[in-house]
Amino acid sequence: MEYLNFINGKWKKPHSGEFYNVTNPFNQTVIAKAPKSNLEDVKEAIDSARDAFDKGSWPEMTPSERTSVLWKLADLIEKNSKYLAELESKDVGKTIKYARDSDMPFVIDTLRFFAGAARILHGAAASEYVDFISGRHHKGMGTSIIRREPIGVVGSIVPWNYPLYIAVWQIAPALAAGNTLVVKPASLTPLTTLEVCKLLHEAGLPDGVLNVVTGPGEVIGTELARNNKVDMVTLTGDTETGKKIMEKASVNVKRLHLELGGKAPLIVLEDADLEAAAEGSVVGAYWNTGQDCTAVTRVYVPDKFHDKFVKLLVSKTKKFNLGDPMKESTDMGPLISEKQRQRVEGYIQSGIKQGAKLVCGGKRPKGKIFEKGFFLEPTIFTNAEQDMKICKEEIFGPVLSVLKYKKVEDAVQKSNNVAYGLASSVWGKNIAQCFKVANKLKFGTVWINEHGVLVPEMPHGGYKQSGFGKDLSIYSFEEYTNTKHIYVDLTEMRRKPWHYTVYGKK
């Protein structure tokens, strides 16, 4: 199938006339062709979003009207969720049961949450105050109104690991707040986002409000960041890309929202349920083949039961079934590309060279079913040290490092001693102790006796080089709106404005 760009409510061929192949990472078959867009394409999409915001109806609609559109879109995605899950599985290489039972329900729930949240986008008011202006005392009665208004045109840059899942958590609050968008899907995985465009007209979204352009990030992403008609850029991606976007966006000091890399620790306390913590570790490390910025990458375990815990990890890891993502029995699919597999293998070799002990996995699985796919065995290192690359840098693959500790303070210090601060977890039966540890962890999310739970009503975002701003929840409206103060003078006794009364006297 040959896809086109979606601009101003119409399907449009790229100006270059060029397309590229979108392939299945399981067997490298071509699924579809997508537009290889150029600067002319992205500028056309930006102009469409600009006109839709400045001249169109969407920003002026009532919250209930925007709610109705978002709710209808959620219903349509739910109706087509089986097909979308299958396409997502083929496009990304994630298992069908994960795409169907986790990604799609979250996409639908997120749209429905923001459909409702659009109607509670509150401002605030305050009245009767005393002013001190230029050293003169002026007493008056008035009301201050705080309004939340849409920013304008939002450039949305979406990653390849959760193409529709993350696209929707950027799109939904932006639309609910009254913004218009240009969405740039990852070049490797654009298909489900383009498919959803087919549903927009039926849902009632006006033309030009949501535009999708596919192609190289150095062209499309760069233009979204530097174009003066774009008011905000939101990016979910790696930290280096985030830095480049920040640099380009400085041209007009546009609003930025960045959800970047992660290096999530899991701390096992002395009273933890080891079976549960081990299960949480391997599931948290290997879901989506470890291609997740919140994935468990480091496990800190008390020295006294380190060996027992490692045996549990290895035993559970060896039960993971690798294979065809479209089969229900498959637990882990391939990595997204050969480039990504080689990157992860480079980290594995680095761990071995730096003295870590490879106790599980670390190789390409053998067998005919794995010959064409970008598979890599789920991997566990022990004897890992904090200063090793495998413990400091984001790998973005199924690699787990186990580190010993004697005092919990040491585990907390090492957990924090990385450039990232997106997500973490603590496991133990003493909840008071878990809370103490959670309070000291410098991460945007800390789970207790769980790892990886996200819900639309709770915020998600990181500290340090994991970026800034919050996705999901009512807090995300702070990212997609401007705050305006309006003052109304209500002083009945004074007919002239205060500045005339103060400065106009002779």
C-alpha angles and dihedrals in degrees: 000000000000115000126200134205116270110227128161092348094306136100110243134186116233114265090237092055088226127133134183133210121259107206138195109245090211096065106356093242116151110254098180146329121255131194117270093215126199137201093283091057096051092045090053090051091048091050089050093052091044093054092045090055100040098039107014134093102243099085090045096050119110117254090251091056093051089045091056093053094048092047092051090049090053090051092050093049089049090052090052097035096113092057093042092050091051091049091048091050092052094043098048103024093237118142118273092233090055094046092045102038101034114019101042097045089050092050091051094044092049092054091048092048093053091042087063095037090058087073096054099049092135133189124191141237137211131183144194113026141153122247127209108197126172091341093303122118113232122176119196146153120239147134127241117206122198113204130190110216131180115263097224127236115020123198108209118198111192128196128230100239096070104014102173097020094060095033088061095047087057097039100044100060092038091055094041089056092051102257128137123227149210109200122201110193119201109275091235096053115026101130107093092046089053091047091055088056087068088065099049098085091048089050090054101249109155119243115272096021093103121027127176124201123178131201143074118357094217088064105033100030092045092051093048089053098047103032112109092215091065113083100187140015123204119192134183107188146088123327096247091056088049091056091051092050091050090053094049093044092057089081091085101009091244123183114270132199115185130184103180141162130336143197103192119200125205114205118203111203122210094257095046124129096251094200092054093043092050091049090049090049098054096040090046091048100046107034110119085012089290091296094132129105090221095047118130107258103158128039119194111203131180110258094236096065100025095114094048091050093049090053089054091049094049093046093051094043093054089057092064111112114220120197147081107009090213092064118091091223093060116103100178132026133193129294115264098258146352089257090057092047091052090049092054092045088054090058091048091054090047091054091052093048092049092054106263116141117240105217101165138022122335096146140088108264117245126232139084094271090061098047099095101028128084095244128163128176118249105262137212128191127192129184086047120161129209095244095055118110091238088060099041108037132060109256100178095206141086098292123129126186123200120208128185125227136184100194125035090226088064091052091051093048092050092045089056094043097092134086092250134074110176109117142352141161141215125205124200145111096238100079093189089058090046090054092051090054092044091054091056097048113099098218133115091233129031118183121198116213090347137067129206105014112150126175127178094241094058124071124248124197142108149245129236115358091354086083137244139275130047132270120204127014129058088295090072089069086071087064097048100042140063121226116232127189116209119186123201118192112221102174105134098191095057118070096176125063116265095249090059091048093050102038101025096065118107 
